[in-house]
Amino acid sequence: MSQPSYPELGLFIDNKLVPGSGTGERFVVNPATGERLARLPIASRTDLDTALASAARAFPAWKATPVVTRSQILRKAAQLMRDRLEQIALTMTLEQGKVLAESRMETAAAADILDWYAEEGRRAYGRVIPSRTPGTRFLTLKLPVGPVAAFSPWNFPAVIPARKVGASLAAGCTCIIKPAEETPGTTLAVAWALAEAGLPDGVLGVVTGNPSEISTHLIASPTIRKVSFTGSTAVGREIGRLAADGVKRTTLELGGHAPVLVLEDADPAAAAAASAAAKFRNAGQVCISPTRFYVHDRVYDDFVDALAEKARALTVADGVSDGAEMGPTANPRRVTAMETLTADAVEAGARVVTGGERGSNQGYFWQPTVIADVPDTARIMNEEPFGPVAVIRRIGSVDEAIAEANRLPYGLAAYAFTRSTANSIRLGEEVETGMLGINNFMINMPETPFGGVKESGHGSEGGSEGLDAYLDVKLVSES
């Protein structure tokens, strides 16, 4: 069953792999072929308690470890990931489906994130507050919040864990992370790099198995003081409720349905080229993927034609194939969702310009799809498709564009194309979103905050804000 190029799996506790003792059977599957790659380790409650005890035991020493030492370990781990880039990228493509070029870029980006937090952790400064009383001094100290429970999805199995693990470890917290059951191998590669870089036993744990059992057990534990979750809004609500019982700090990066506003003064060809590159990256399985396109009537037809041409030109194949530009979706649920939402849009009056069908009888492929003239009543205009489908609707003014962008309860990412400074300023102030890209899709860097508003969650990962999420502020008054 296990392929030589796919790594051995296990629960990662105290810097070694241990078999899960939980019941049930589940497999990691190659989404391009449907082949089983490995049996997924299932954590029992006993295994989870072992991981919790390990994190609790390691926390005091890790908290007391000089920040320079923590930084050196993170930097060494980042370099180890770069040294192993090809193997980590292959693991990612085998279990997740994205093409090797994207897997390589993600592995390098995850290493950059560890490097960023290695340095930012050295700048977790407090401050001195002037006192009203002579002989008294007020200080603020930034201290690690405590052991962290982190939950990561399958679409970016290196970058998202790197954000959570890098920030928590740089802050002085220990961390137990549950990667998605579809993609454990990539997250384990990050854990191995940290262990081999000198991370002490117990500072990082990796557990897999039944998602609801793991989240319920970890979050309920008094050991855990911070919860970080990336995933759907529905699951995020439940995670938030579980954390509220223990009044535990949360960072929730939840679902989105990113609008793209192509205004009257935009260059439709340039906007379409940039949009295609962003839309079909990782087969559209990106929480900040541009999806709802609101295009001014003046440039509408040119934009639709240009975007469809870019979609048709993509080479869709197994991610390990030479020349592949888009791989499969990660699981059969995505293909079913694409079929259902596309059929509903057509029934509502939309027209499929290109794609709209399964891409292969083998694996979980869906053709790059462009659907035009989509009414707001179509489900796909209200439900995030999370796949390689772009839906387009005409608009007649900036007012209408902003109203459509803000119509849904989501507010993770949004984009706009305009040549007007006045438009840019107005969009920056009025579009309800955590991140806004104007004339580009570059909103995700190690040094920039990543997070949403409204039902897309709260808190940020990335940047100095991401580090602050793992730090408590303590006031010290001394005389």
C-alpha positions in Angstrom: 0.0 0.0 0.0 2.6 2.5 1.0 4.5 4.1 -1.9 8.3 4.5 -1.6 8.0 8.2 -2.3 5.4 8.8 0.4 6.6 9.1 4.0 5.9 6.8 6.9 3.0 8.1 9.0 2.4 8.1 12.7 1.4 10.4 15.6 4.3 12.8 16.4 4.8 12.9 20.1 8.1 13.7 21.9 9.9 14.0 18.6 9.2 10.5 17.4 6.5 8.6 15.5 4.2 6.5 17.5 1.3 4.4 16.2 -2.2 5.6 16.9 -4.2 3.3 19.2 -7.6 4.5 18.2 -10.2 2.5 16.4 -11.5 2.8 12.9 -9.8 2.7 9.5 -9.0 5.6 7.2 -6.6 6.0 4.3 -4.6 8.8 2.7 -5.5 8.8 -1.0 -3.8 10.3 -4.1 -6.5 12.5 -5.5 -5.1 12.2 -9.1 -5.4 8.4 -9.2 -7.6 7.3 -6.3 -4.8 5.1 -5.0 -4.2 4.6 -1.3 -0.9 6.1 -0.2 -0.9 5.0 3.5 -3.1 4.1 6.4 -3.9 7.1 8.6 -2.9 6.9 12.2 -6.0 7.2 14.5 -5.3 8.9 17.8 -7.2 7.5 20.9 -8.1 9.6 23.9 -5.1 8.0 25.6 -2.8 9.1 22.7 -4.2 12.7 23.0 -3.7 12.7 26.8 -0.1 11.6 26.1 0.4 14.5 23.7 -1.2 17.0 26.1 1.0 15.8 29.0 4.0 16.1 26.8 3.1 19.7 25.8 2.4 20.7 29.4 5.6 19.2 30.6 7.7 20.9 27.9 6.1 24.4 28.3 7.9 25.8 31.3 11.4 25.0 29.9 10.5 26.2 26.4 9.0 29.4 27.8 12.3 30.0 29.7 14.4 29.2 26.6 16.2 32.3 25.5 14.5 33.9 22.5 17.7 33.8 20.5 17.9 30.0 21.0 14.3 29.6 19.8 15.1 31.8 16.8 18.1 29.6 15.9 16.0 26.4 16.0 13.3 27.9 13.7 15.9 29.2 11.3 17.7 25.9 11.1 14.3 24.1 10.5 13.6 26.6 7.7 16.9 25.7 6.0 16.2 22.0 6.4 12.9 22.4 4.7 14.7 24.2 1.8 17.2 21.3 1.6 14.4 18.8 1.4 12.2 20.9 -0.9 11.8 18.3 -3.6 10.8 15.5 -1.3 8.4 17.6 0.7 6.9 19.0 -2.6 6.4 15.5 -3.9 4.7 14.4 -0.7 2.4 17.4 -0.9 1.4 16.7 -4.5 0.8 13.0 -3.9 -1.6 13.6 -1.0 -3.1 17.0 -2.0 -3.1 17.0 -5.8 -1.6 20.5 -6.6 1.0 20.5 -9.3 4.7 20.2 -8.3 5.5 23.7 -9.2 2.9 25.0 -6.7 4.1 22.5 -4.1 7.6 23.7 -4.4 6.6 27.3 -4.0 4.5 26.4 -1.0 7.3 24.5 0.7 9.6 27.5 0.1 7.0 29.9 1.5 6.5 27.7 4.6 10.3 27.9 5.2 10.1 31.7 4.8 7.4 31.8 7.4 9.5 30.0 9.9 12.3 32.4 9.1 10.0 35.4 9.6 8.9 34.2 13.0 12.4 33.3 14.0 13.2 37.0 13.7 9.9 38.5 14.8 10.0 36.4 18.0 13.1 38.4 19.0 11.0 41.6 18.8 8.2 40.7 21.2 8.9 43.9 23.1 7.1 45.3 26.1 7.1 48.9 27.1 7.6 51.4 29.9 4.6 53.6 30.7 5.2 56.9 32.4 3.9 56.9 36.0 1.8 59.5 37.7 3.6 58.9 41.0 7.3 59.4 41.6 9.2 56.3 42.5 6.7 54.0 40.7 7.2 52.4 37.3 4.8 50.6 35.0 6.0 47.9 32.7 4.3 45.7 30.2 5.7 42.2 29.4 4.7 40.0 26.6 4.6 36.4 27.7 3.6 33.1 25.9 -0.1 32.3 26.5 0.6 28.6 27.0 0.1 25.3 25.2 -1.8 25.7 21.9 -4.2 23.5 20.0 -4.0 24.1 16.3 -6.2 22.8 13.5 -5.2 23.0 9.9 -7.0 22.2 6.6 -5.9 20.2 3.5 -5.6 22.9 0.9 -2.2 24.3 2.1 -0.6 21.6 4.2 2.7 23.3 4.7 2.0 27.1 4.8 -0.9 27.0 7.2 0.8 24.7 9.7 3.9 26.9 9.4 2.0 30.0 10.3 0.5 28.3 13.4 3.5 26.4 14.6 6.0 29.1 13.7 4.2 31.8 15.6 3.4 29.6 18.7 7.0 28.3 19.0 8.5 31.8 18.4 6.3 33.2 21.2 7.4 30.4 23.6 4.3 28.3 23.5 4.2 24.6 23.0 1.8 23.3 20.3 -0.3 20.3 19.3 -1.4 20.5 15.7 -4.0 18.4 14.0 -3.4 18.5 10.2 -6.2 17.5 7.8 -6.7 13.7 7.5 -6.1 14.1 3.7 -2.6 15.6 4.1 -0.7 14.5 7.2 2.6 13.8 5.4 3.5 17.4 4.6 2.8 18.6 8.2 4.9 15.8 9.5 7.7 16.9 7.3 7.6 20.3 9.0 7.6 18.6 12.4 10.6 16.5 11.5 12.6 19.6 10.3 11.9 21.3 13.6 12.9 18.2 15.7 16.1 17.7 13.7 16.8 21.4 14.2 17.0 20.9 17.9 13.4 21.4 19.1 13.1 19.8 22.6 10.8 16.9 23.1 7.2 17.8 23.7 7.3 21.3 22.2 5.5 20.2 19.1 3.0 17.3 18.7 1.1 16.2 15.6 -2.0 14.1 15.9 -4.5 12.7 13.4 -7.7 10.7 13.5 -11.3 11.5 14.1 -11.5 15.4 13.7 -14.5 15.9 16.1 -13.1 13.7 18.8 -9.7 15.3 18.6 -11.0 18.9 18.7 -13.4 18.2 21.5 -10.8 16.5 23.6 -8.0 18.9 23.1 -10.0 22.1 23.5 -11.7 20.8 26.6 -8.4 20.1 28.3 -7.2 22.6 30.9 -3.7 22.3 29.4 -4.7 24.1 26.3 -4.8 27.9 26.6 -5.1 29.0 22.9 -6.9 27.6 19.9 -6.1 28.4 16.3 -8.4 27.0 13.6 -8.5 27.4 9.8 -11.5 25.9 8.0 -15.1 26.3 7.2 -17.4 28.8 9.0 -19.7 26.0 10.2 -16.9 24.1 11.9 -15.4 27.3 13.1 -18.6 28.2 15.0 -18.4 24.9 16.8 -14.7 25.4 17.6 -15.5 28.8 19.0 -18.2 27.4 21.2 -15.9 24.7 22.6 -13.2 27.3 23.3 -15.7 29.6 25.0 -16.4 27.0 27.7 -12.8 27.5 28.9 -12.6 31.2 28.0 -9.7 30.3 25.7 -8.3 32.7 23.2 -9.1 31.9 19.6 -7.9 32.7 16.1 -10.5 31.7 13.6 -9.7 31.9 9.9 -13.0 30.7 8.3 -14.7 30.5 4.9 -14.8 33.2 2.3 -16.3 33.9 -1.1 -14.0 36.6 -2.5 -15.4 39.2 -4.8 -13.5 40.7 -7.6 -14.6 44.2 -8.8 -13.5 45.0 -12.3 -14.5 48.7 -12.7 -15.2 50.7 -15.8 -11.7 52.1 -16.1 -9.9 48.8 -15.7 -7.8 47.0 -18.4 -10.0 43.9 -19.0 -7.1 41.8 -20.5 -4.7 42.5 -17.7 -7.4 41.9 -15.1 -8.3 38.6 -16.7 -4.7 37.4 -16.9 -4.1 38.2 -13.3 -7.5 36.7 -12.3 -6.9 33.4 -14.1 -3.5 32.9 -12.4 -5.1 33.4 -9.0 -8.4 31.7 -9.7 -7.1 28.3 -10.9 -4.1 28.1 -8.5 -4.5 24.9 -6.5 -7.6 24.1 -8.6 -9.4 27.0 -6.9 -9.1 25.4 -3.5 -7.8 28.6 -1.8 -9.7 30.4 1.0 -8.8 33.7 -0.6 -9.4 32.5 -4.2 -11.2 35.1 -6.4 -14.6 33.7 -7.2 -17.4 36.2 -7.6 -16.5 38.6 -10.4 -18.5 41.8 -10.7 -17.5 43.4 -14.0 -18.6 46.7 -15.4 -20.8 46.5 -18.5 -18.3 48.5 -20.5 -15.5 45.9 -20.2 -17.7 42.9 -19.4 -17.6 41.0 -22.7 -13.8 41.5 -23.2 -13.1 40.3 -19.7 -15.3 37.2 -20.0 -13.7 36.3 -23.3 -10.1 36.8 -22.0 -10.7 34.8 -18.8 -12.3 31.9 -20.7 -9.4 31.9 -23.1 -6.9 31.6 -20.2 -9.0 28.8 -18.6 -9.2 26.8 -21.9 -5.4 27.0 -22.3 -4.6 25.4 -19.0 -3.1 21.9 -19.0 -5.0 19.8 -16.4 -3.2 16.6 -15.3 -1.8 14.7 -12.4 0.3 17.1 -10.5 3.5 15.0 -10.9 3.1 15.1 -14.7 5.5 17.3 -16.8 3.7 20.4 -18.0 0.7 20.1 -15.6 -0.7 23.5 -14.8 -3.6 22.5 -12.7 -4.1 19.2 -10.8 -7.2 17.5 -9.4 -9.4 18.7 -6.5 -8.4 17.2 -3.2 -11.3 14.8 -2.7 -14.5 13.6 -4.4 -16.7 16.0 -2.4 -15.3 18.9 -4.3 -16.3 17.4 -7.7 -19.8 16.7 -6.5 -20.1 20.3 -5.2 -18.9 21.6 -8.6 -21.5 19.6 -10.5 -24.3 20.6 -8.2 -23.5 24.3 -8.1 -22.9 24.5 -11.9 -26.2 22.8 -12.7 -28.0 25.1 -10.3 -26.4 28.2 -11.9 -27.4 27.1 -15.4 -30.9 26.4 -14.2 -31.0 29.9 -12.8 -30.1 31.4 -16.2 -26.3 31.5 -16.3 -24.3 30.3 -19.3 -21.2 28.1 -19.1 -18.5 29.8 -21.3 -15.9 27.0 -20.8 -15.5 23.9 -18.7 -18.4 22.9 -16.5 -17.6 19.2 -16.5 -15.5 16.5 -14.9 -12.0 16.4 -16.3 -11.2 12.7 -16.1 -12.8 9.4 -15.3 -9.8 8.7 -12.9 -9.2 10.9 -9.9 -11.0 14.0 -8.8 -10.6 16.3 -11.7 -12.8 19.3 -12.7 -12.3 21.4 -15.8 -11.3 25.0 -15.3 -14.7 26.7 -15.6 -16.0 30.1 -16.4 -19.7 30.9 -16.0 -21.2 34.2 -17.1 -24.4 36.1 -16.5 -24.9 34.5 -13.1 -27.8 35.9 -11.1 -27.5 36.5 -7.4 -30.2 33.9 -6.8 -27.8 31.1 -8.0 -26.4 29.1 -5.1 -22.8 29.5 -6.4 -23.2 33.3 -5.9 -23.9 32.7 -2.2 -22.0 29.5 -1.4 -18.2 29.2 -1.7 -17.5 26.6 -4.5 -13.9 26.0 -3.3 -13.0 24.8 -6.7 -11.8 25.9 -10.2 -15.0 27.8 -11.1 -15.2 31.6 -11.8 -18.7 33.1 -11.8 -19.3 36.5 -13.4 -22.1 39.1 -13.3 -22.5 42.6 -14.9 -22.5 45.7 -12.8 -23.1 49.3 -13.8 -21.4 51.4 -11.2 -18.9 51.5 -8.3 -21.9 51.8 -5.9 -23.3 48.5 -7.2 -19.9 46.8 -7.1 -19.4 47.7 -3.5 -22.9 46.7 -2.6 -22.4 43.3 -4.2 -19.1 42.8 -2.6 -20.6 43.4 0.9 -23.8 41.5 0.2 -22.7 38.2 1.8 -21.8 37.6 5.5 -18.2 36.7 4.5 -15.3 39.1 4.6 -12.0 37.3 4.2 -10.5 38.6 1.0 -11.6 40.9 -1.8 -10.0 42.3 -5.0 -10.5 45.2 -7.4 -9.1 46.5 -10.7 -9.2 50.2 -11.3 -7.0 53.0 -12.6 -8.5 55.6 -10.3 -6.9 56.6 -7.1 -10.3 57.9 -5.9 -11.8 54.5 -6.5 -8.9 52.8 -4.7 -9.4 55.0 -1.6 -13.1 54.4 -1.5 -12.8 50.6 -1.9 -10.2 50.5 0.9 -12.7 52.2 3.2 -16.0 50.7 2.2 -15.4 47.0 1.1 -16.0 44.9 4.2 -13.1 42.5 4.2 -10.0 41.6 6.2 -7.7 41.8 3.1 -8.1 43.8 -0.1 -5.9 43.5 -3.2 -6.1 46.4 -5.6 -4.8 45.6 -9.1 -3.1 42.5 -7.8 -3.7 39.4 -5.7 -0.6 39.7 -3.5 -2.2 39.7 0.0 -0.4 36.8 1.6 3.2 37.3 2.7 4.9 36.2 5.9 5.2 39.8 7.1 1.5 40.7 6.5 -1.5 39.9 8.6 -3.9 37.2 7.3 -7.5 37.1 8.6 -11.1 38.1 8.0 -14.1 39.9 9.4 -17.8 39.1 9.8 -18.4 35.3 9.4 -14.9 34.8 8.0 -13.6 34.8 11.5 -11.4 37.0 13.7 -7.8 37.4 14.5 -4.8 37.3 12.2 -2.0 34.9 11.3 1.1 36.3 9.7 3.0 39.5 10.5 3.5 40.9 14.0 -0.3 40.5 14.5 0.2 36.7 14.2 2.8 36.6 16.9 0.8 38.8 19.2 -2.0 36.2 19.0 0.2 33.8 21.1 1.3 36.4 23.7 -0.4 37.6 26.9 0.3 41.2 28.0 1.1 41.5 31.7 1.3 44.8 33.5 3.9 45.1 36.2 3.7 48.0 38.7 6.9 48.4 40.8 8.0 50.9 43.4 
